[in-house]
Amino acid sequence: MKLLQELKRKVTGMGPLRRAWFTTFNLDIEFLETFVLPAAIGAEPPRNRIEFEQLQQELTEKGTDVRVFCDPRFIDTNRIKRTCVPIHAIRPDRVSQRFSERSLFHPKVIYLEDANGRRVVGAGSANLTLSGWGRNLEAFVFREVESLANYREIRRFFDGLWDAADIEDDEGKLRERRKFAKSKEKWRFVHSLQNQSFAAQLFDGSVDSDIVVWSPYLPRDLAGFIGKLQTSTATGNLRVHLVPDRIQNKFLRTQWSEELGQMIERGHVAFYDCPVERDHRTDLCHAKIWKIGKALAVGSWNFTAPGSNSHCDDKGKWSRDNNIEAGIIIEDANDWRLMHGKALALSQADCASDELLADEALNPPDLPPFDLHVTFDWHAQVYMFSGAWLGKGARDGYSLCLPGVQAPVPLKWKRSGDPVQPSGIRVNDSALLKDRVFRVNHDGEEVHRGIISETNLQSRRAQTFNSLNDLLEALVLGDDPGSLTDLPLRGPDDSDSFPDDTPAHPELGSELLHRDISEHSAISYFRLFKAMHDYRQRYFAVDKLEQLEKQVFVVPGCLLELVERTCETIQTSERAVFNWFLANEVANVCALAQRLRRKLVRGAGDREPNYVPVAKSRWESIKIMVPHAPDGVSSEYVTLVRTQAAYE
């Protein structure tokens, strides 16, 4: 994968990354997380679930802003998403009124920015898929951003996507700058949000009549499109030299017509082989390259009307059905003849049939009458909705299925078109560790799926101990539970397994062995009291609310986990006396944490800027029901123990 290696080289040559932003038409989430994401931060590809979690923790600790913008119709939501990297579904009709619901979000751009202010932009034809980065013949270029003009266009492009995705963090946007190292560069970042179209910028000032275009896709009426391109660019004698990808290495993705035959005879259009020797394993020549005069364009522009932003309405004006595209136009003095291989003598027999064109046609699914983005806030433990109602029909009958929420949540819309925020729902956040897809139903039928974004990742509790025994053992040994990185993940078991972490099937008779192990590994009273003493000492050292709430709700072995594991043990163990002591010890820690909260919550001036305390309602989960004293134990003994151990 040459593009992956080139990305690694770019990252290696930069300082610690602050931003790594990607745009793509279609998205393979597993490919992104397994290969591209590690390359963007200089890590090795994860091999199992724990390594994916460690990759996510590294991202969170470094503060690297990695995010992806893609077309909502071409996200494979059946793929398992194992990290919290934001995937923003971009509807072109939300980016600008210049686009419609038939427009495609089609750019393939990479933007890298390090902590030292160095910036690199890449653009080309490769989607974030295994085919795009490993199986197709693609064209992609990187350039260092050193001029104000290019930075402003990159900023303008991503600002449009940021707003369309309803990202509330305006601080994360690219900042306005007034000067750069250079005033001018020999390349330009070009995109569909500019007032001037791609074709106008490419042909600007050119006196040449020969243009070479690499494009896998062609308009059905190729002659008609070339004629309109000649008119719109005021290049009446335009000669088009096409390097197409051919179906089955034979058929052009266009329809034969008499006008096309006449253009071929007059030399206004010609076809050529690719000048690059293709590997026999290559699926498709997907590269999109345009060359006229001293201008060389590498980007996402197909030789079609919407793809080249040349589509016009009946009045000759910009059509709202144009796609969102992007790329780089480079000053290049090389001869255009170097851009193609040997000439091909093609005729009607080499054009695809109607049936073949229908099979090859891209048929995007219909978009729903709304744009919806769902975000889960790990700190506040709530789902948040954003988006807009875009349709004209009835707005009722919609509901959402959300991970960790038992019942469907009604999806309602305000008169303004904004979604009504959900309220009063309880979330089992462990479900978010494995399922990050929301599903929209209308009258009981699924009509849309999307990827959930996640915020306040520093409050995300991802790892856990296997049992209360393991947690207490770590405390007895003097380990800091929050610093252990090889703990298993929380969340429900499912089919997301890897060869090296799939549990073996127990053999017959293992029940007796398990019972024997359980009896010999039961928690002793000494280990219980020693562990709980050390656990309490950790809280005496806490002097800030954010530190306390991290110890209570977030880190492995947190108080919330201790309460959960204790409740499980009490329900399954028959050691009545031990359970009574266990419950009282844990209740003691809960009371200590609650007292600390009441003390620290008043010290607003000592908190980190913008820190919002955990809702008081969530603190209510930090409690445990102490069972009655076991039968046969005298009340005097119970009273003595309560007094000596300071049990409440």
N, C-alpha and C positions, 0 to 999 in steps of 0.2 A: 504494500500500500504506500505508493510514493507520496501521496498527499499527507498521509499520517506522519511519515518521516520528515517531510518539509515543515509541518506544524511543530514537531518536536524540535527541529533546528531553530525555528523562530523563537520558541519559548525559551530554549537554552541560552540564546543570545540576549535575552532580556532579564531585567531584575524581577523580583517577586511580583507576580501578576496581581493587579487590582481588578481588572475586568477581562473576561473572555466571553464575548457575545457571538452567537451564531444565528444565522437565518437559513431556512431551508424550505423547500416546497413540501416534500414528504419526509417523514421522520421514522427511523428505526430506533426506538428508545434503547433497546439492549445494545445495539452497536454503539450508540452515543456513550452510554455509561461504561461499557467494557473497554473501549479503545480511545475514543476522542477525549473524554473527560480526563482520564489519567494523563494523556499526552499534554493536555492543557496546563496541568500543574506539575508536570515532571514526575509522575508516579508510574508504577508498574500496573499492568492490567489486573484487576481483581480476579481471583479464582474461585471464591466462595462467598457466602453471604457475609461472613465476618469481615472479609477484606473489603467488600463494598461499604460496609458500615464504617470501617476505618478510613476509607477514602472520603466518605461524607464528613467524618469528624475532622479530617485534615482540611477540607474545604471550609468548614465552619470556623476552625481555629485560625486559619490564615486570613479569613475574611475575603477570599477571592469571589468576586461576583460572576458566576458562570450562569448563563441563561440562554434559552433557545426560543426563537420566534418561528412559527411555521403555520401552514394552512390547516385550519381545523378539520377539513374533510379528508386529510391524508395522514392522520396520526393513527398508528396501529395501537389502539387501546387494549388489545388483547395481550400485548407484551407486558411483562412484569417490569415495573419501575422500581429500582432498588435504592435510588438516592433521592435527595430533596431538590435537585437542580430544577429551577422553574422552567416549565414548558408553556409558552404563551401562544395560544391559538389566535391568529390574526385574521379577522374578516376584512377584506379590502374596503368594503363599504363603510366600515367604522374608521378606517384610516383617513379617508377623505371622501367628500361628495363627488369627486371625479371618478369614483369606481362604483361598480354595482355588485350584486351578489353573484353574478356570473364571472366576475373577475377572479383571477387566481393570485394567491400570494406566492410568488415564484422566485424571489432572489436567493442567491447562495453567497452569503457574505460572512466573513470572520473578522471580528474587531478585537485586537489585543491591546491592553494598556497596562504598563507596569507602575510600580510605586514611585519610580523616578520620573514619570511623565513621558516615557518613550511610548510611541504608538505605532502599531502596524495594522494595516487593513489588507484583507485578502478577498478576492471575488472570482467567480468563475461559474462552472456548470455543475459541480458535484453536490448532490444532495447528501444529507446526513444519513446515509444508508450504506450497507456493505457493498451494494452494486456501485454506488456513487464514488466510494473511496477505494474499492478494491477490484471491481470486475469490469467496469466500463472504461472506455477511453475518454478522459475528461480534460478540460483545460482550466487551469486555476493559476492566478498570479498573486503575489504578495508585494506590497509596497510600504515603506516606512513613511509615516505622515509627518511632513516637515513644513507644510505651508498652511496658512490660515484658511485659504479658500477651500482646500480639501477637507480640513477639519470641520469647517462649518457645514459642508454638505453631508459629511458623515453624521454630525450631530443632528442636523435637520432630519435625516433619514430615520435615525433611531428615536428621536423625539416623537415622530409620528407613530412609530410602533409602540412606544412606551404609553402614549395616551390611549391608543386603540386597545391596548391590553388592560386598561384601567389599573395600572400599577400606581399605588398610592405614594410610594417612596420617591418623591421628587428629588430628594438629595442624591438618589442613585443615578440621575440623568447626567449626561455629559455636560460639563460646565462651559459657560461662555468664556472665550479667550479673546484677547485683543491683539496678540502678536505671536509669531512663531519664528523658528530659526531661519526659515527661508520664506521669501515672498512669493515664489513661483516654483512649481515642479513640472516635470515633463510628463505628467499624467494627470488625469482628472477622475474623481469618483462621480459616477453618473447614476441617477436613479429616477424612478417614476414620480416622485413627489416634487420634482423640479418643474418649473413652468415650461421650460424648453424640452421637447421630446428627445428621445435617444437619437433618432434618425437625423433630426435637425442639428444636434451637437456633433454627430459623426461626420456628416457631410459639410459642416460649416467651413466655408472658405475653400473647399476642395474644387479643383478644376479637372480632376481626373474623372474618367467615365467608366473605369473598370473597378469592380468591387468583388472581392472574394468572400464567401460566407460559408462557414461550417455550421451545419444545422441538421440535427436528426429528424426534425419535424418540419413539414412544409404545408402551406395552405392547400386546400382541395383545389381551388382555382389559382394555380401558380401564376399563369399569365396575367390574370386580372390583378393579382397583388403586385406583381412587378410593374404593371402599368400605373397603378396608383402610387407606388413608391417613386417612380419617375416624375410624376406630377407633383407630389408633395415636396420633393427635394429639388425641383426645378432642374432635373438632370435628364433631359429628353433623350440623350443618346446613351443612356445607362446600359452597360453590359455586365450581366450578373454571372459570376463563375461560382457554381455551387459544389461543395464537397458534402454530399448527403450521406447519412446512414441508410442502407437499403435493407428492406425486409428480406430475410433469407439470402442476404447478400446479392439480391437481384432487383427487387421492386421498390420504386420510389414511393414515398408516402404522399402521393398526389394523384390527381385524376388527369387523364389525357384529354386534350382539347385541340381543336384546329389552331386556335390562337397560340397555344404552346408550341405546336409544330412549326408555325410560322416564325415565332421568336427564335427557335433553335436554328432554323434555316438562315435567318438574318444575322445570327451571331449575338443576339441580345441576351441569350441564356445558354450556358454550357455546363456540363457535368464532369466531375473529375473524381478519381480515386483519392483516398487519404494519402498524403505523402509520408505519414508515419507508419512504420511497420507495426502491424497489430499482432499482439499475442493471440494464439489460437484460442485461448480461454476467455478472451474478451467478449462480453455479451453484446455491447452496443457502443458505437462511436457517438457519445452524448455531448461532445464538446460544442460550444457555441462561440465562434470567432468571426469577427467582421474586419476586413482590411480594405481601405480605400485611401489612395494617396499616401500621406504620412501618418495616417490615423489607424491604429490597431485597437480593436475593442475586444475584451475578454470579459464575459459575464454570463448572464442567464437568458440573453435575448435569442429566442428562436426566430427563424425566418418565416414568421407568420405575422398577421396584422396585430393581434393582441400582444403577442410575444415581443414584437419590436416597438410597441406603443405607437403603431401607425394606423390603428383602427379609427375610422371617422364615421360620424353619423350622416344622415341624409343631407345635412347642410354643410358637410365638409369640415365640421368641427370635431374636436376630441370626443371619442366615444367613451362612455362610462364602462364599456365592456373590456377596455384595455386591462392588462395585468399589471401587477406591481413587480417590477424588475430592477436589477441593479448590476453594476459592473464597473470596469475601469477602462478608460480610453487612454492609450499610451502613444506618445510621439515615437514613430517608428519609420525610419528611412529605407527599410529593406524593400526590395521589389516584390510586388504582389504575386508574381509568378512562383516565388518560393513557397507560397502558401498552399499549393495544390499538387496532386500527383498527376498521373497520366490521364489524358482526356478519355472520356467514355462516350461512345456513340450509342445513345439511348433513344428509344422510340416508344410508340404506343404500347408495345409488348412489355416494356419495362416499367410501366406505371401500374400501381396496385388497382385491383378490381374494387368495385363498390363493397363487396362482401369483405375483402381483406382490409379495406379502409375502416369499415365498421368494426371489425375485430380489433384493430389497432387504436381506435378512437378513445380518447380520454373522456369518460363520462362521470364527472364529479357528482356525488350525491347531493341532493337538495339540502340547503342550509335551513335550520329552523327559523321561525319568524322573530328570533331574539338572538342576542349575543350575551352569553353568560360566562362569567369567570367565578370560580369557587376557590376560596382561600381558607386554610385552617391555621389558626393562631395557636401555637403550642403553649404560649405563656397564659393566654386568657382561656384556652380550652374551648374555643368557639369557632364555628364556621361563619364566614362572611361572604356575601354575594355582591357582585358588581356586574355591570353590563348595561344593556339597553334593549327595550322592546322596539323592533324594527318593522313588524308586520302591520297589517290592517284588520286582521280578523279578531275573533274573540280571544281574550287573554286568560280565560279560566280553564280548569281541567288539567293543569300541569302540576307535577310533583317531582321531587328529587329523592333518589336513593343515595345516601351518603355513607361511607365507611364508618363503622362504629356507632351508627344510629339505627335503632331497631325498626322504627316505623318510617314510612315515606314522609318527607317534609313538603308541605304545600309550597309551590312556587307561584308567588303572586307579584303583580306589577302595579306600581303607582301610576297616577295619571301622567306624571312627568316622563314615564318610560323606564324609571329605575326599578330594580327588583326590591321587594320588601325583604328586610333582613330577618333571618330566622331567630326565634327566641324560645327559651324554655326547653331546649333539647339537651339531653345528656349524651355525652360522647365517650365511647370506649376508645381512647386514643391509640391503644395498641393495634387496632385494626389499620390505622394509617401507616403503620410500618410495612405493611404488605400490599395494601390495596389503596391506590391513589387515584381511582377513577370515580367520577360522579356520573350518574345515569339519570336522564330526564325522561319521565313517562308522561304521556298525554292520554287520558281516559284509559289508563291501564296498559298502554302499549309503549315500549321504549322507542323514543324518537331522536335521542341525541346522547352522546357520551363526550366527556372531556376529562382533562387531567387537572387534579387539584394542586394548587400552589400551597406552599407552606412558609410561614413566617415565624420569627422569634425562635430560630432553631437552637439557640443556646438553652432553651427550656425543653428541648425534646429528650424524652427518656427512652433510649433505644435498647439498652442492654440490661440484663438482670441475672441474678444468681439462680441456679437450678433449684435450690431448696433453701429453707431456713437454716438447715445444717451447714450448707456451704457458706452462707453469709456470716453466721456466727464463727465458723472456723477461720474465715479471713480476719475477723476482728481479734480472735484469740492469738493468731499468729502475728498480729501487729500490722497487717496490711491495711492500706487505705483503699476501701472498696471502690471509691470513685475513680481511682487511678488504674484499675485493672482493665486491660484492653481486650483480653481474650475471653470475656464472658459471652454466653449465648445471647441471642437476640430475643427481645420480647415479641409478642404477637402470636397469632394462631398458626398452627402447623398447616402446611399445604404442600403442593407439588413443586415448590420452588426449591429444588435440591440440586446439589452438585456431587460429583463422584466421591469427593474427599470429605463430605460431611453428611452423607446419608447414613442414618443409623442402621445397624445390622438387625435382621429379624431375630427375635429371641427363639431359642430352641425349646423343645418340649422339656418340661421339668424345671424351667427357669423360675417358675413362681416360687418354688421352695428355696432356691438359691437367693432370690430377691428378698424373701422373708428373712432368711438367715442374715443377709447383709444388713437389712433394716434394723434387726434386733441388736446387732453388734455396733451399728453406727448411730444409735439413738443419742440424742444430745444429753450430756451429763449436766448435773446441777452446777458443778464447778465451771464448766464451759459457758453455761448460760449466764451465771452471775458475773464472770470475768468479762465476757463479751459485752454485756449490757452496761457494765461499769465503764468500759472503754468507749462505748457508744455515746454515753452521756457526756463524757469528757470532751468529745468533739464539739458539742453544742456550747459548752462553757467558753470556748475560744471564739465563738461567733460574735461579731460586733456590728455587722451591717445586715439590713433586712434582705438585700439581694443574695447575700451569702447564706443566710438562714434558709430562704426559700429554695435555693439550689440544693441544699442539704436535705430538705424535706421532700422535694418533689422531683428532682432531676437526676442526680448522680446515681450510678449503680449502688444498691444498698441503701438508698434514701429511706427516710422514715415512712413514706407511703408504701414502699416495697416491704419494709419490715412489718407494717400493719397487715398488708395483704398476705404475706407468708405466714404470719402468726395465726390469722383467721383460718387459713388452709390447714395448718397443723392441728389446731384445736378441733376442727371438724372431723379430721381423719384419725387422730391419735386417741388411744384409750387410756393414756396416762393422766388421770384426772388431777392428781396433786401437782404434777409437773406443769400441766396446762394452766392451773391456777396461778402458779408462780410466774410462768411465761407471760400470761395476760397482764398481770400486775406490773411486771418489769416494763413491758412495752407501754402500758398506760402511763407509767411514770415518765417515760421519755416524751410521750405525746403531751402531757401536761407541761413539762419543761419547755417544749417547743412553743406551745401556745402562750406561755408566760413571756418568753423571749419575743414573740411576735407583738404582743401588746406593748412591750417596752420599745421595740425598734420601729414600729410602724409610726410612732410619733416623731421620729427623728428624720423628717423629710429633707432637712438640709445636709444630712450625711450621706444621702443616696447618690448613685450615679445619675447623671443628667438623663431626663426623660424616662427613668425607671418607674414603671407602674406596678404597685404591689399586686400580688395574686389575690383574686377575689376572695372575700371572707367565706363565701359559700363553699369554695373548694377546700378551705381549711377544715370544714366540717367533716371531711373524709378522714382526717387525721384523728381518729378515735377508735377505741376498741371496747367491746362489751366484755367485762370481766365476768367469768362464770362464777356461780355460787361455790362456796367452799365445799370440798368433797365430803361425802357422807362419812361419818365416823371420826371426823377431826373435830376436837373440842373447840368451842367458841373462844375459850380463854387462849388457846394456842394461836388461833387465827388473829385475835386482837393483838397478841404479843408480836406476831410476825409483822402485822400492819404497822405497828408502832416502830419496831426496830428497823424495818426496811423503808419507812416513810411512804408506804402505799396509801393512796388517797381512798 
